[in-house]
Amino acid sequence: MSRSLLFACVLGSVLAGVLAKPPCCAAEPSMASGVDQSPLPIVVERAFPALRIDRPVVLTHANDRSNRIFVAGQRGKIFSFPNEQDVEKTNLFLDIESRVAYKDQENEEGLLGLAFHPDYKKNGEFFVYYTTRAEAHLSVISRFKTRAGNRDQADPDSEEILITIKQPFWNHNGGTLEFGKDGYLYIALGDGGKADDPLKSAQDLSTVLGKVLRIDVDTQDPGLPYAIPRDNPFVDTQGARGEIYAYGFRNPWRISFDRADGSLWCSDVGQNLWEEIDIVVKGGNYGWSNREATHPFGPTPADAGPGMVEPIWEYPHTENWGKSITGGQVYRGQRMPELTGYYLYGDYVSGKLWALKRDATTGKVTENRPIAWGPSLPVVTFGEDEAGEVYFTTVTSGGMLFRFNRRQ
């Protein structure tokens, strides 16, 4: 199940703490044997309690030593504010709401991605992924710049469109933008929508849908406003899009880099029965729509396709887990050392939160520990500040931000 219309259909039961049980599936993921699932002595608290931001779908920072936090609203506005818990006002950093297509009935479109250039402090460049009003179901990835001499205000007229992506349907857009340690921009894209990947896009290397892309925004290839890194895995594959870094995704929501080791984490939203977490590697095939997590899907055998990479974790669609994964961050902050190395993630439908730890040597998950949270509201997105502190957001009550703290 995607998060399509889930807010309207499920929020009432989520708030009541009740979720209808789906058709029979495993009560525990098969890979849970020997994994510590005891609750963590961690609590959730409001972050920046005086602030409300409409549909906060991205939370990030500019890595410019300003210690500002940036939050993008899905309707097309980006706000910044000082990283102070008692902050009362936000600064409107960019307003492109007139260009962004968003409808509550088609709530997987809108402004979905924001990333600042690694050299933003000098060049003032940042990148935005959004659904444009120029054409139905058309996604664009654009470069913007701040106004000359003013890093607090972006120039909406500076837009340079780098990529346009025609979406066959309104859901499964993905949309995360992240810069890797290599300086390249990574772009997460869903399969284009509807059920069952009807166009079989995720396994088709001739389309960017259902892929993680990798591009160089600092140089240009002939005929392109960006360059394709020569070590991308399918550059020399006939008929393939050279931008593709990995493939076989349904709706990656979201991807993030571990700032310690550079590993790329992806939470991919399932359809019928299973949610999954992947470590994305160059050239990897993550299975959709031949399989859902580790399980066969459709008429093609689950192990069909080259370079198939197993997820590191999966969970079933039951009331103990959830139905639509929201990917998070590996914690590398200083305020909560007991969370160091845990991948913090949640579920949009159940509102549940977990901290997952993976043994980097064996590649196996050793812990997947729940974090208690009373409201259990839909978890929309995670993000981190300059210091590596992790936050998450909901769209309820005007849009609220949260962080983690130790139990007293």
C-alpha positions in Angstrom: 0.0 0.0 0.0 1.3 3.5 -0.8 0.6 6.6 1.2 -1.9 7.6 -1.5 -4.9 9.2 0.3 -3.8 7.4 3.5 -4.1 10.5 5.6 -7.7 11.0 4.9 -8.6 7.3 5.1 -6.5 6.2 8.1 -5.9 9.1 10.4 -9.0 8.5 12.5 -8.1 4.9 13.2 -4.5 5.8 13.9 -5.4 8.4 16.5 -7.6 5.8 18.1 -4.7 3.4 18.2 -6.6 0.9 16.0 -5.6 -0.4 12.6 -7.6 -3.1 10.7 -5.6 -6.2 10.2 -4.8 -7.0 6.6 -5.0 -10.4 4.9 -2.9 -13.0 6.7 0.8 -12.4 6.7 3.7 -13.1 9.1 3.4 -11.5 12.5 7.2 -10.9 12.5 9.6 -10.3 9.7 11.5 -13.4 8.8 14.8 -11.7 9.4 13.9 -10.7 13.0 15.4 -13.9 14.6 18.1 -12.9 17.1 17.4 -9.2 16.7 17.0 -7.1 19.8 13.5 -5.6 19.7 13.3 -4.3 23.3 12.1 -0.8 23.6 14.7 2.0 23.8 14.5 4.3 26.8 14.0 7.3 24.5 11.0 9.6 24.3 9.7 12.0 21.7 9.2 15.7 22.3 8.2 18.8 20.4 11.0 20.6 18.7 10.6 24.4 18.1 7.2 24.2 19.8 6.2 27.8 18.8 6.4 26.9 15.1 3.8 25.5 12.7 4.7 24.9 9.1 2.1 23.8 6.5 2.8 20.2 5.3 6.5 20.1 6.3 7.9 17.5 3.9 11.7 18.2 4.0 13.8 19.3 7.0 17.5 19.9 6.3 20.4 22.4 6.7 22.7 24.4 4.4 26.0 23.1 5.8 27.2 26.7 5.8 28.0 27.0 9.6 25.0 29.3 10.1 23.2 26.6 12.2 20.0 27.4 10.4 17.3 24.8 9.8 15.4 24.8 6.5 11.9 23.3 6.2 10.1 22.9 2.9 6.3 22.9 2.7 4.8 20.6 0.2 2.7 23.4 -1.4 5.9 25.3 -2.5 7.3 27.4 0.3 10.7 27.0 2.0 11.3 28.5 5.4 14.5 29.0 7.4 15.0 29.7 11.1 17.8 29.7 13.7 18.3 26.4 15.5 17.0 27.5 18.8 14.2 25.7 20.6 12.4 28.9 21.6 12.4 30.4 18.1 9.1 32.0 17.4 9.3 33.1 13.7 10.4 31.7 10.4 12.0 33.4 7.5 10.4 32.8 4.1 13.4 31.7 2.1 11.7 30.8 -1.2 8.2 31.0 -2.4 7.3 29.1 -5.6 3.8 28.1 -4.6 2.4 29.6 -7.8 4.6 27.0 -9.8 3.9 24.0 -7.6 1.0 21.6 -8.3 -0.4 20.1 -5.1 -3.9 18.7 -4.3 -5.0 17.0 -1.1 -6.6 14.3 -3.3 -3.3 13.8 -5.0 -1.0 14.2 -2.1 2.1 12.5 -3.4 2.8 15.5 -5.7 4.1 19.0 -4.7 7.4 20.2 -3.5 9.1 16.9 -2.4 12.9 17.5 -2.3 15.5 20.1 -1.3 19.3 19.9 -1.1 21.9 22.5 -0.7 25.1 22.4 -2.8 28.1 21.2 -0.8 29.7 24.6 -1.6 26.6 26.6 -0.8 28.4 29.0 1.5 30.3 30.3 -1.5 28.0 29.8 -4.5 24.5 30.1 -2.9 23.1 27.2 -5.0 20.4 24.8 -3.9 18.2 22.2 -5.7 14.5 21.6 -5.5 12.3 18.7 -6.7 8.7 19.6 -7.4 5.6 18.9 -9.5 5.1 21.8 -11.8 1.8 23.4 -12.8 3.1 23.8 -16.4 1.8 20.3 -17.3 -0.1 17.6 -15.5 2.0 15.1 -13.5 5.3 16.6 -14.6 8.2 16.6 -12.1 11.1 19.0 -12.4 14.5 19.2 -10.7 15.8 22.7 -10.6 18.7 24.7 -9.5 18.1 28.0 -7.6 20.4 30.6 -6.2 20.2 33.1 -3.4 20.0 36.8 -4.0 23.4 38.5 -4.4 24.9 39.2 -1.0 21.9 37.7 0.9 21.9 34.1 2.0 18.6 34.6 3.8 16.6 35.1 0.6 16.5 32.9 -2.5 15.8 34.4 -5.9 12.8 32.7 -7.5 13.8 34.1 -10.9 17.1 32.2 -10.8 15.5 28.9 -11.6 17.4 26.6 -14.0 15.5 23.4 -14.8 17.9 20.5 -14.9 15.6 17.5 -15.4 11.9 17.1 -16.3 10.2 13.7 -15.6 6.9 12.9 -17.0 4.9 10.9 -14.4 2.3 8.5 -15.8 0.2 8.9 -12.6 0.1 11.2 -9.6 1.6 8.9 -7.0 4.9 7.2 -6.3 7.0 10.3 -7.1 9.8 9.7 -4.6 11.5 13.0 -4.6 14.5 13.0 -2.2 17.5 15.0 -3.2 20.8 14.3 -1.4 24.5 15.1 -2.1 26.9 12.3 -1.5 30.5 12.6 -0.2 31.5 12.4 -3.9 29.9 15.8 -4.5 27.3 14.3 -6.8 23.5 14.8 -6.5 21.5 11.7 -5.9 17.8 11.7 -6.8 15.2 9.1 -5.6 12.3 8.4 -8.0 9.3 6.1 -7.6 7.9 3.8 -10.3 5.4 6.5 -11.5 2.4 5.2 -9.7 -0.8 3.2 -9.7 -0.7 -0.4 -8.5 1.6 -3.3 -9.6 4.0 -1.0 -11.6 1.8 -1.4 -14.7 4.4 0.0 -17.1 7.1 -2.2 -15.5 9.2 0.9 -15.1 11.3 -0.1 -12.1 13.1 -2.9 -14.0 13.4 -0.9 -17.2 16.7 0.8 -17.6 15.5 3.0 -20.4 13.4 5.1 -18.0 14.4 7.0 -14.8 11.3 5.9 -13.0 11.8 3.5 -10.1 15.5 4.5 -9.8 18.1 6.3 -7.8 19.9 8.7 -10.1 23.4 10.3 -9.7 24.4 13.4 -11.6 27.2 16.0 -11.6 25.7 19.5 -11.2 29.0 21.3 -11.5 29.8 20.4 -15.1 27.9 19.8 -18.3 27.8 17.1 -20.9 26.9 18.2 -24.5 23.2 18.9 -24.7 22.6 18.6 -21.0 22.6 21.2 -18.1 24.5 18.6 -16.0 27.0 15.8 -16.5 26.7 12.1 -16.1 29.6 10.7 -14.0 31.6 8.3 -16.1 31.7 5.7 -13.4 27.8 5.5 -13.2 27.0 1.8 -13.7 25.0 1.9 -16.9 26.8 4.7 -18.9 27.9 2.2 -21.5 24.8 0.0 -21.5 22.9 0.3 -24.8 19.4 1.7 -24.3 20.0 2.6 -20.6 19.8 6.0 -19.0 23.3 6.9 -17.9 22.0 8.8 -14.9 20.9 5.6 -13.2 22.8 4.6 -10.1 20.5 1.8 -8.8 17.1 0.5 -9.8 14.1 -1.7 -8.8 12.4 0.7 -6.4 8.6 1.2 -5.9 8.5 4.5 -4.0 11.7 5.3 -2.1 10.6 7.6 0.8 13.3 8.5 1.7 17.0 8.1 1.0 19.8 9.5 3.3 23.5 9.2 3.7 25.2 8.1 6.9 27.6 11.0 7.4 30.1 8.6 9.2 30.7 6.0 6.5 28.9 7.4 3.4 26.5 4.5 3.1 23.2 5.3 1.3 20.1 4.1 3.1 16.7 3.8 1.4 13.3 3.0 2.8 11.1 1.7 0.0 7.3 1.8 0.4 5.6 -1.6 -0.3 2.3 -2.4 -1.8 0.4 -5.4 -0.5 2.2 -6.9 2.5 5.8 -5.7 3.1 7.9 -2.6 3.7 11.7 -2.6 3.3 14.9 -0.9 4.1 17.8 -1.1 1.7 21.5 -0.1 1.5 21.9 1.3 -2.0 25.0 0.2 -3.9 26.1 1.2 -7.4 24.3 -0.9 -10.0 22.1 -2.7 -7.5 18.7 -4.1 -8.5 16.3 -3.9 -5.5 13.7 -6.2 -7.0 10.4 -4.3 -7.6 8.2 -5.3 -9.2 9.5 -8.9 -9.4 9.3 -9.0 -5.7 8.1 -7.0 -2.7 11.0 -6.9 -0.1 12.2 -10.5 -0.1 8.9 -12.0 -1.3 7.8 -13.0 -4.8 5.5 -10.5 -6.5 3.6 -11.1 -9.7 4.4 -13.8 -12.2 8.2 -13.3 -12.3 10.3 -15.3 -9.8 11.6 -13.3 -6.9 15.2 -13.9 -7.8 14.8 -12.8 -11.4 17.0 -10.0 -12.7 20.7 -9.3 -12.5 22.4 -7.8 -9.5 19.5 -8.5 -7.1 20.2 -6.9 -3.7 18.4 -8.1 -0.6 16.9 -5.6 1.8 18.6 -5.5 5.2 15.2 -5.3 6.9 11.5 -5.8 6.2 8.3 -5.6 8.2 4.7 -6.8 7.4 1.5 -5.0 7.1 0.0 -5.7 10.6 -1.2 -3.6 13.5 2.1 -4.2 15.3 4.1 -2.6 12.5 2.4 -0.4 9.9 1.7 0.0 6.2 3.9 2.7 4.7 7.5 3.2 5.7 9.0 6.7 6.2 12.8 6.5 5.9 15.0 8.4 8.3 18.6 9.1 9.3 21.5 7.4 10.9 22.1 9.4 14.1 25.5 11.0 14.3 24.7 13.9 16.7 26.3 14.7 20.1 23.2 15.4 22.2 22.1 11.8 22.4 25.2 9.5 22.3 23.0 6.5 23.1 21.5 6.8 19.6 24.8 6.9 17.8 24.7 4.6 14.8 21.0 3.9 14.9 18.9 4.4 11.8 15.8 6.2 13.0 12.7 5.6 10.9 8.9 5.4 11.2 5.6 4.5 9.5 3.2 6.9 8.0 0.1 4.9 8.7 0.7 3.5 12.2 2.8 6.4 13.4 5.2 3.9 15.0 9.0 4.7 15.4 12.0 2.5 15.5 15.8 2.6 15.9 17.6 0.1 13.8 21.2 -0.9 14.1 23.3 -2.8 11.5 26.6 -4.6 11.9 28.7 -3.0 9.2 31.0 -6.0 9.1 28.4 -8.7 8.6 25.7 -6.5 7.1 23.1 -8.0 9.4 20.6 -6.1 11.5 21.3 -6.6 15.2 18.7 -4.3 16.7 15.3 -2.9 15.7 14.0 -1.2 18.8 10.7 0.6 19.2 10.6 4.2 20.5 7.4 4.9 22.4 5.4 7.9 21.2 2.0 8.6 22.6 0.2 10.4 19.7 1.4 8.0 17.0 0.6 10.6 14.3 1.5 10.0 10.6 5.3 10.3 10.3 6.0 12.4 7.2 9.7 12.9 6.9 13.0 12.9 8.9 15.9 15.3 8.6 19.0 16.4 10.4 20.6 19.7 11.4 24.3 20.7 10.9 25.3 18.9 14.1 23.7 15.6 13.1 20.7 15.9 15.4 17.6 14.1 13.9 14.1 15.5 13.7 10.9 14.3 12.1 7.6 15.9 11.1 3.9 15.4 10.9 1.2 17.3 8.9 -1.3 17.4 11.7 -2.2 20.5 13.7 -0.7 22.8 11.2 2.5 20.9 10.7 4.7 20.1 13.7 8.4 19.2 14.2 9.7 16.6 16.8 13.0 15.4 18.2 14.3 12.7 20.5 15.3 12.8 24.1 16.3 10.4 26.8 13.7 9.1 29.2 13.9 10.8 32.6 
